[in-house]
Amino acid sequence: MQHKHILVVEDEAPIRDMIRFGLERAEFHVHEAEDAQSARLAIADQRPDLILMDWMLPGVSGAEFVRELRRESLSSAIPVIMVTARVEEDDRVRGLNIGCDDYVVKPFSSSELVARVRAVLRRTLPGGEAETLEVDGLRLDGASQRVSAGDDPVRLGPTEYRLLRFFMSNPERVYSREQMLDRVWGQNVFVEERTVDVHIRRLRKALAPFGFDRFIQTVRGSGYRFSSRAG
């Protein structure tokens, strides 16, 4: 996980300095931006491996900027951790719903932040899984990390990509939320079971225009199953 490029988007210089110090001690390369416009330029100049995004940015908010990033092909697959003072559970879920991969609440320690960055990178960066999977026209190319429905590209965030790859690699089996957290997110990560439901909704939403959302089936009282057959 060393020497990855992290973009810190934060308008308060003392917080940027604190984050940069902690990440550089952990041997990450750190780039900084104070608002959405400077972040756009930084991404175009050097595509980061992960973005730490402050929720309350001047001008375009961090939440709106994440939505923008998820719409653009250059940035749609970059993992984003939202850094914010918002502490309510609904705010955390909202952050996940708009496309974030994790959520860190201020104040936080450098060690916690580094642990979360490493955890997100572990579950979102390519892991050598280069197989191609295909089910009834839904195709996942592991080498390029692209998903398509027939001839049309399907845009997924990094966590939804890993979730779909897990499902397509293990069809017709029912998995509990706890099992999915272990298999998709990895053990000993800072993720609640409710997070699974949030990412399932995001995956279904991305697949819905092509009719493949029906493959992600809820098994009441047990969890989820991937199947091309009627649930």
Secondary structure by P-SEA (a helix, b strand, c coil): ccbbbbbbbcccaaaaaaaaaaaaaabbbbbbbccaaaaaaaaaaccccccccccccccccaaaaaaaaaaccccccbbbbbbcccccaaaaaaaaaacccccccccccaaaaaaaaaaaaaacccccccbbbbcccccccccccccccccbbbbbcaaaaaaaaaaaacccccccaaaaaaaccccccccccaaaaaaaaaaaaaaccccccccccccccbbbbbbcccc
